[in-house]
Amino acid sequence: MTSRRMNWVFGFLQGTYWMSYGVLFPFLVRMCASFGYDDFECGVILTGVTVANLLMQPLIGSVCDRLLRIKPLFIGMFLTGAAASFLIYVGKKSFVVLVLTFLLLSACIQTLQYIIDIWSVRISSTGIRYNYGFSRSFGSLFYAVATGILGFVLDRFGMDVIEPIFFVSALLTAFVALWVDENECAARLAAEREAGGRKRGAVPFFRAIGMLVRNPRYMIFLVSYFIIQIGNLPIYNYTARKIEILGGGSSLLGIALFFQAISEVPMLLLQNRLKARFSAETLMRMALIGMVIRAAGIAFAPTAELVAASYLLQFVSFGIFIGALVLYVPEIVEKEILFTAQTVFAAVTIGLAGILGNLAGGYVSKTCGVMEMMHAFVGFVAAGCLMFLICTLARQHKMRKERERV
């Protein structure tokens, strides 16, 4: 695969993936509320979604570390998710079916968001000049356009249009994935494993987990971001309810999501310049500070319009984080367990943090109110950021002292 082809193929793959994601998951709470479920029941459904992430992310990551080719698995999971989406209609009248449906959709779709990133990193290791920021910007652009338009469509036609739009988007993603050429990468990986005397399975799952647990830099990052996500996820998932409470509709939520995604694009396009000037760890610090600012902006915005405008703060938070994550994780873990490291990270920070955060967020929202929940949960975001800053700066200071003694 040439550099130009890889950049464009993965660009459209990121684009269609995030378009599929954007027409379904951001509107989940609003959809469930339209079916007649209350805030706590919405929290339970969100918990079901995150349980799938918790269970499936490490499993999929370990499988990918063992596989020479990722494409068959990726396409198969997306097609399964497309088929499962038809059960949403049954879930309108059955709470249990709706929970199980979104658990399956999360397992098939959400678990792949980090797989695309590490898949591209693996292929680019063959010497291809891959521009991750360029390709990932397609994801933000497609997400922005899809969610922006969908908000107005939902106000006009209702929530029932989500499923067919998602189904078409999922089929399109599977089609684009067919164009990924991983033959050279697979041959090189097979030769490396044979030369190293390793079996096809590479590093066993539990051994990989042990390697991660004994890695202090990885564990500091994991625990810090876990705490951040306990606050971030409920704030993000209940933003639709806050906009509704303040008098806004799906069209305003669509505009907010458009602002969110489009604001990521400049930072992604500037990724090569940023990584030339700053270390991956410094970029991560900047991103986590930005997350505190973003969470506070959304939580304390007094009007629906200002909530939507607060999504522009995405550029100082996740706009930096997306690129920094692709640089930081390969820097702190061995390449043989990259898929496992990335997916364990997602399982803990999206899955486990999502279970705790969404259940707590749903309960607090029902007992105290959505606004009060958001105000309180900003504290988790700030605490996690502070932990990462203290630990990484202390490590940096210690290393500087050691170099001075030498």
Secondary structure, DSSP 8 states (H G I E B T S, - for coil): --HHHHHHHHHHHHHHHHHHHHTTGGGHHHHHHHTT--HHHHHHHHHHHHHHHHHHHHHHHHHHHH-S--HHHHHHHHHHHHHHGGGHHHHTT-HHHHHHHHHHHHHHTGGGHHHHHHHHHHHHTTS----HHHHHHHHHHHHHHHHHHHHHHHHHH-GGGHHHHHHHHHHHHHHHHTT---HHHHHHHHHHHHHTT--TT-S-HHHHHHHHHT-HHHHHHHHHHHHHHHHHHHHHHTHHHHHHHTT--HHHHHHHHHHHHHTHHHHHHTHHHHHHHS-HHHHHHHHHHHHHHHHHHHHH--SHHHHHHHGGGGGGTHHHHHHHHHHHHHHHS-GGGHHHHHHHHHIIIIIIHHHHHHHHHHHHHHHT-HHHHHHHHHHHHHHHHHHHHHHHHHHHHHHHHHHHH-
